[in-house]
Amino acid sequence: MSLSHAHLRRLYLQYNRRWFQGALPEDMDVFYAPDDEAHGLAVQDRAGEKYIKIDTAIAGTRFARLTLLHECCHHLTGDFTHGKKFQAAMQGLAAIGAFKNIW
């Protein structure tokens, strides 16, 4: 599997269409970057800018795909904790098979 930012971006666009029915922004910045504290991070800053960062330590793995779906759920729900909306979105993805062969 590719470790490139371009490949990660393609996965994001694919997942957005397939699992999120295009509800996430097409222009979301999605990239790999080192992070000693988290495998992934979904951010919406005060200016409204949104991005997803995936730790380079898991780049190209099934866990990176799972993490990308996880971070997408944060953006979908606007729940940047792991509250009820986020949990419901993750359970919904599991119910429709989004995690098959990656979890």
C-alpha positions as CSV (number, residue, x, y, z in Angstrom):
1,M,0.0,0.0,0.0
2,S,1.2,3.5,-0.8
3,L,2.5,5.8,1.9
4,S,2.0,9.0,-0.1
5,H,-0.2,11.9,0.8
6,A,-1.8,11.6,-2.6
7,H,-2.8,8.0,-1.9
8,L,-4.2,9.0,1.5
9,R,-6.2,11.8,-0.2
10,R,-7.6,9.3,-2.8
11,L,-8.7,7.0,0.1
12,Y,-10.4,10.0,1.8
13,L,-12.3,10.8,-1.4
14,Q,-13.2,7.2,-1.9
15,Y,-14.4,6.8,1.7
16,N,-16.3,10.1,1.5
17,R,-18.3,8.8,-1.5
18,R,-18.8,5.2,-0.4
19,W,-19.3,5.5,3.4
20,F,-20.3,9.1,4.0
21,Q,-22.4,9.8,0.8
22,G,-20.3,12.8,0.0
23,A,-21.2,14.6,3.2
24,L,-17.6,15.6,4.0
25,P,-15.8,18.5,2.3
26,E,-14.1,17.4,-1.0
27,D,-11.3,19.9,-0.3
28,M,-10.5,18.6,3.1
29,D,-6.7,18.6,3.7
30,V,-5.7,15.1,4.5
31,F,-2.0,14.2,5.2
32,Y,0.5,12.1,7.0
33,A,2.6,13.8,9.7
34,P,4.6,12.5,12.7
35,D,2.6,12.5,16.0
36,D,3.8,11.0,19.2
37,E,0.5,11.5,21.0
38,A,-2.2,10.2,18.6
39,H,-2.6,7.9,15.6
40,G,-4.8,10.5,13.9
41,L,-6.3,13.9,14.5
42,A,-9.4,15.6,13.1
43,V,-9.2,19.4,13.4
44,Q,-11.6,22.3,12.8
45,D,-9.9,25.5,13.9
46,R,-11.5,28.8,14.9
47,A,-11.3,30.0,11.3
48,G,-13.3,27.0,10.1
49,E,-10.4,25.3,8.4
50,K,-10.7,21.5,8.6
51,Y,-8.1,18.8,8.2
52,I,-7.2,15.3,9.1
53,K,-3.7,14.2,10.1
54,I,-2.6,10.6,10.2
55,D,0.6,9.6,12.0
56,T,3.4,8.6,9.7
57,A,4.1,5.6,12.0
58,I,1.0,3.9,10.8
59,A,1.1,5.1,7.2
60,G,0.1,2.5,4.6
61,T,-1.4,0.1,7.1
62,R,-4.9,-1.2,7.7
63,F,-4.8,0.8,10.9
64,A,-4.3,4.0,8.9
65,R,-7.5,3.2,7.0
66,L,-9.4,2.6,10.2
67,T,-8.0,5.8,11.7
68,L,-9.0,7.8,8.6
69,L,-12.6,6.5,8.9
70,H,-12.5,7.4,12.7
71,E,-11.3,10.9,12.0
72,C,-13.9,11.3,9.2
73,C,-16.6,10.5,11.8
74,H,-15.4,13.4,13.9
75,H,-15.8,15.8,11.0
76,L,-19.2,14.2,10.0
77,T,-20.7,14.6,13.4
78,G,-18.9,17.8,14.6
79,D,-18.2,15.8,17.7
80,F,-14.5,16.1,18.3
81,T,-14.7,14.0,21.5
82,H,-16.0,10.5,21.5
83,G,-19.5,11.4,22.5
84,K,-22.9,9.9,21.5
85,K,-23.0,11.4,18.0
86,F,-19.5,10.1,17.3
87,Q,-20.2,6.7,18.7
88,A,-23.4,6.4,16.7
89,A,-21.5,7.3,13.5
90,M,-18.8,4.7,14.2
91,Q,-21.4,2.1,14.9
92,G,-23.2,3.0,11.7
93,L,-20.1,2.5,9.7
94,A,-19.5,-0.9,11.3
95,A,-23.1,-1.9,10.6
96,I,-22.7,-1.2,6.8
97,G,-19.3,-3.0,6.6
98,A,-16.9,0.0,6.4
99,F,-14.4,-1.8,8.6
100,K,-14.5,-5.1,6.9
101,N,-10.9,-6.4,6.3
102,I,-9.3,-3.5,8.1
103,W,-10.4,-4.1,11.7
